[in-house]
């Protein structure tokens, strides 16, 4: 009976057989899904940047990214009690006005927003101090107020990147290019605590839950960082995650196929303390590196005819052994007893 149940189990619960091949999909785009809670960084101060080795750089990425305010206990803040002034009251120039670029651009060019001045100064290679410009005055006040508050922020969404070495990162303050450098507008002396919890981080399609991978271990290989909390109790820390991403394919018995990515991760935490010669931009950084190989998992189980043959063989073996045991016991117990002969 036990062996029969084993055969039925192997048929009802398939296993995944693995195969490694050279990956030919390097030109494909990769979608990254993330859901991360930052316990002590307010949403207005949290910015997402995407970079790769080709020089492509997306600053302050906001498309398909959703931010939710959290209180100090990590609960969602439903009421919005922070009044954000209208565009006409925040230092930006109204329509029809031409704001000064403060010598960083030709006189006919207008700098009506803080971002315009920042770009103009970056093109000139000049040092940018937001507090010196009318267009940046109120923007800095709002961000400073948010930074000093005890709110957190939950960032959810997805980004589409090339399959090239690069990184995406969350940091405080808006970013801009200064020559060949990537710089974040962070004020000296501020404390930024990027302690966070990764609820979900996955590369590739979000169809694993739909197809219902029965092998929990296989799904864990796709999302090894899910549910982990990172907090070293030190502000101004750069949390660095180095991810080795491997293209992965699941082929199911029902004909469905899931192309996704699994990854291994190592991490490092760097402190930002210029007084001790330790410099690092506070934030959470995910460094991406791609493997040239693809792992294919094929769902497999024995044919039903094979299971029937095995069950018949087990049943036949049981009857054969039972008949042998019965014959031995019969011959042993059926021998004449010595006292019976004496009685005759």
C-alpha positions as a printed Julia matrix, in Angstrom:
344×3 Matrix{Float64}:
  0.0     0.0     0.0
  2.83    2.38    0.88
  4.6     1.89   -2.45
  1.34    2.36   -4.32
  0.8     5.72   -2.59
  4.33    6.77   -3.58
  3.57    6.08   -7.24
  0.33    8.08   -7.06
  2.16   10.95   -5.33
  4.79   11.18   -8.08
  2.01   11.42  -10.66
 -0.17   13.96   -8.84
  2.7    16.24   -7.79
  5.13   16.86  -10.67
  8.7    18.04  -10.14
 10.83   20.56  -12.04
 13.8    19.3   -14.02
 16.46   21.96  -14.69
 18.54   22.67  -17.8
 21.11   25.4   -18.48
 21.48   26.96  -21.95
 23.14   30.06  -23.38
 20.76   33.03  -23.23
 20.12   34.81  -26.51
 17.74   37.51  -25.27
 20.14   40.26  -24.33
 18.26   42.87  -26.38
 15.04   42.3   -24.49
 13.79   44.86  -22.01
 13.48   43.88  -18.39
 10.61   44.96  -16.16
 11.41   45.35  -12.48
  8.58   45.18   -9.95
  9.21   46.64   -6.5
  7.33   47.32   -3.29
  9.53   48.88   -0.57
  8.69   50.72    2.65
 11.11   53.37    3.91
 10.4    53.85    7.59
 11.9    57.31    8.1
 12.0    59.0     4.66
  8.97   61.18    3.73
  7.56   60.78    0.24
  8.48   64.31   -1.0
 12.13   63.65   -0.13
 12.3    60.19   -1.78
 13.55   60.05   -5.37
 14.16   57.15   -7.76
 16.93   57.19  -10.39
 17.79   54.62  -13.07
 21.23   54.3   -14.72
 23.12   51.85  -16.96
 26.6    51.47  -18.42
 25.63   53.0   -21.76
 25.26   56.37  -20.07
 21.47   56.39  -20.12
 20.27   58.12  -17.0
 16.72   58.78  -15.81
 16.52   61.13  -12.84
 13.55   61.42  -10.51
 11.66   58.61  -12.23
  7.95   58.96  -11.39
  6.08   57.18  -14.2
  4.37   53.99  -12.9
  5.71   54.68   -9.39
  3.2    55.17   -6.58
  4.08   56.56   -3.16
  2.03   56.13    0.0
  2.62   58.16    3.15
  3.28   56.17    6.33
  3.24   57.29    9.95
  6.04   56.47   12.39
  4.39   53.1    13.13
  4.32   52.13    9.45
  0.57   52.6     9.01
 -0.88   54.33    5.96
 -1.76   58.0     6.42
 -5.19   58.48    4.88
 -5.81   62.18    5.61
 -3.57   64.68    3.88
 -2.92   67.4     6.44
  0.03   68.94    4.63
 -1.15   71.79    2.44
  0.9    72.08   -0.73
  0.76   75.61   -2.18
 -0.33   76.17   -5.75
  2.18   76.75   -8.49
  1.68   80.52   -8.35
  2.64   80.61   -4.65
  5.71   78.4    -4.54
  8.29   80.72   -6.06
  7.84   79.55   -9.64
  7.12   82.18  -12.26
  3.61   82.5   -13.61
  2.8    81.88  -17.24
  4.08   84.7   -19.42
  6.92   85.66  -17.1
 10.56   84.92  -17.87
 12.61   83.95  -14.84
 16.3    84.76  -14.65
 18.91   82.04  -15.08
 21.39   84.12  -13.04
 24.03   84.18  -15.75
 24.05   80.45  -16.44
 22.21   80.81  -19.77
 21.69   83.43  -22.5
 19.43   86.32  -21.52
 16.66   85.21  -23.9
 16.42   81.82  -22.14
 13.93   81.6   -19.27
 14.41   79.67  -16.03
 10.94   79.58  -14.5
 11.48   76.59  -12.21
 14.13   75.36   -9.84
 14.84   72.46  -12.2
 15.55   74.9   -15.05
 18.17   76.7   -12.96
 19.69   73.42  -11.8
 20.07   72.2   -15.4
 21.54   75.52  -16.54
 24.12   75.5   -13.75
 24.96   71.85  -14.41
 25.6    72.63  -18.09
 27.95   75.41  -17.04
 29.63   73.23  -14.45
 28.83   75.76  -11.72
 28.06   74.96   -8.11
 24.32   74.92   -7.48
 23.02   76.27   -4.14
 19.19   76.18   -4.17
 18.83   78.64   -1.3
 20.2    81.46   -3.48
 17.41   81.41   -6.05
 13.87   82.71   -5.86
 12.49   79.81   -7.92
 13.84   77.27   -5.39
 12.9    79.05   -2.18
  9.56   77.44   -1.44
 10.53   74.07   -2.92
 13.32   73.82   -0.36
 11.04   74.85    2.47
  8.52   72.11    1.64
 11.22   69.45    1.3
 12.98   70.55    4.49
  9.71   70.36    6.42
  9.04   66.88    5.08
 12.58   65.7     5.81
 12.37   66.83    9.42
  9.06   65.05    9.93
  8.85   61.49   11.2
  6.87   60.12    8.28
  7.82   57.2     6.11
  6.99   56.28    2.54
  6.0    53.12    0.71
  7.11   53.08   -2.93
  5.39   50.65   -5.3
  5.53   50.25   -9.04
  7.67   48.99  -11.88
 10.38   50.25  -14.2
 11.53   49.03  -17.62
 15.31   48.79  -18.16
 17.76   47.31  -20.63
 19.49   44.05  -19.79
 22.78   45.81  -19.14
 24.93   46.37  -16.11
 23.57   49.33  -14.17
 21.62   50.28  -11.1
 18.45   51.84   -9.8
 18.41   53.55   -6.46
 16.29   55.49   -3.99
 17.89   58.52   -2.4
 16.98   61.82   -0.8
 17.0    65.05   -2.76
 16.63   65.51   -6.49
 19.49   64.37   -8.7
 21.24   65.98  -11.63
 24.31   65.45  -13.79
 27.4    67.45  -12.91
 29.84   66.79  -15.71
 30.21   63.01  -15.76
 29.05   62.64  -12.18
 25.65   61.75  -10.78
 24.92   64.13   -7.9
 22.09   64.29   -5.38
 21.02   67.63   -3.93
 21.48   66.77   -0.25
 22.15   69.43    2.36
 25.13   69.0     4.65
 24.16   68.19    8.22
 20.79   66.59    7.45
 20.1    63.09    8.81
 18.66   60.6     6.32
 17.67   57.21    7.69
 17.04   54.76    4.84
 16.03   51.8     7.0
 13.55   49.87    4.89
 11.59   46.7     4.33
 11.44   45.0     0.93
  7.93   43.62    0.57
  8.49   42.47   -2.98
 11.25   42.7    -5.59
 10.97   40.7    -8.78
 12.54   40.85  -12.22
 10.45   39.88  -15.21
  6.81   38.9   -15.48
  4.53   38.98  -12.45
  2.75   35.8   -13.55
  4.22   33.39  -11.02
  1.25   33.74   -8.73
 -1.21   33.38  -11.64
  0.31   30.15  -12.91
  0.59   28.93   -9.31
  4.07   27.45   -9.06
  3.49   24.57   -6.7
  7.17   24.27   -5.85
  7.59   26.99   -3.23
 11.37   26.56   -3.32
 11.42   27.41   -7.03
  9.39   30.59   -6.48
 11.66   31.59   -3.57
 14.59   31.62   -6.02
 12.79   34.37   -7.95
 12.15   36.59   -4.91
 14.86   35.95   -2.25
 14.64   39.46   -0.77
 10.89   39.46   -0.17
  9.86   40.14    3.42
 13.31   41.19    4.62
 13.86   44.23    6.83
 17.13   46.2     6.79
 17.96   48.63    9.58
 21.41   49.17   11.1
 20.12   51.94   13.4
 22.56   54.42   11.84
 21.44   57.45    9.76
 23.13   58.47    6.5
 23.79   54.86    5.52
 24.03   53.66    1.93
 22.43   50.22    1.65
 24.1    48.53   -1.34
 22.6    45.4    -2.91
 24.6    43.59   -5.61
 22.31   41.38   -7.66
 23.39   38.65  -10.07
 20.37   38.17  -12.32
 19.84   34.9   -14.2
 17.19   34.6   -16.95
 14.83   31.78  -15.99
 12.06   29.97  -17.78
  9.33   27.73  -16.35
  7.62   25.32  -18.75
  4.43   23.83  -17.3
  2.6    20.65  -18.2
 -0.54   22.59  -19.15
  1.36   24.32  -21.95
  1.9    27.65  -20.2
  5.37   29.13  -20.1
  6.71   31.74  -17.68
  9.83   33.73  -18.6
 11.18   35.51  -15.58
 14.46   36.05  -13.72
 15.94   34.66  -10.54
 18.79   36.34   -8.73
 21.36   35.94   -6.01
 22.23   38.88   -3.8
 25.07   40.14   -1.65
 24.89   43.39    0.26
 27.06   46.02    1.86
 26.32   48.96    4.15
 28.43   52.1     3.9
 28.31   55.01    6.31
 28.46   58.65    5.23
 30.74   60.43    7.7
 33.0    63.02    6.02
 34.66   63.79    9.37
 36.09   60.25    9.36
 36.82   60.21    5.64
 33.84   57.96    4.89
 31.7    59.27    2.05
 28.62   57.64    0.57
 25.32   58.97   -0.69
 22.58   57.91    1.75
 20.05   55.71    0.03
 19.16   52.21   -1.11
 21.04   51.05   -4.2
 20.37   47.98   -6.35
 23.33   47.17   -8.63
 22.38   44.9   -11.53
 24.59   42.38  -13.31
 23.25   39.83  -15.8
 24.31   36.25  -16.42
 24.83   35.08  -20.03
 23.14   31.75  -19.2
 19.46   30.86  -18.97
 18.04   28.27  -16.58
 15.02   26.31  -17.85
 12.77   24.44  -15.41
 10.48   21.9   -17.08
  7.6    20.48  -15.11
  7.74   16.71  -15.46
  5.91   13.64  -14.18
  5.79   10.0   -15.31
  3.22    8.89  -17.87
 -0.01    7.5   -16.48
  0.62    4.18  -18.23
  3.97    3.96  -16.48
  2.27    4.59  -13.13
 -0.27    1.8   -13.87
  2.5    -0.63  -14.81
  4.37    0.21  -11.61
  1.23   -0.25   -9.48
  0.51   -3.61  -11.18
  4.1    -4.67  -10.59
  3.81   -3.7    -6.93
  0.53   -5.56   -6.52
  1.9    -8.61   -8.36
  5.02   -8.55   -6.24
  2.94   -8.41   -3.08
  0.91  -11.46   -4.15
  4.07  -13.35   -5.14
  5.77  -12.69   -1.83
  2.56  -13.49    0.05
  2.22  -16.84   -1.75
  5.86  -17.7    -1.0
  5.41  -16.9     2.68
  2.16  -18.89    2.75
  3.87  -21.92    1.18
  6.74  -21.82    3.68
  4.37  -21.54    6.63
  2.17  -24.38    5.3
  5.09  -26.8     4.87
  6.47  -25.86    8.25
  3.25  -26.23   10.21
  2.01  -29.36    8.36
  4.89  -31.71    9.46
  3.81  -34.78   11.52
  4.42  -34.44   15.23
  6.6   -37.05   17.02
  4.08  -37.81   19.82
  1.43  -38.59   17.2
  3.59  -41.48   15.81
  4.16  -42.92   19.29
  0.45  -42.97   19.95
 -0.1   -45.2    16.92
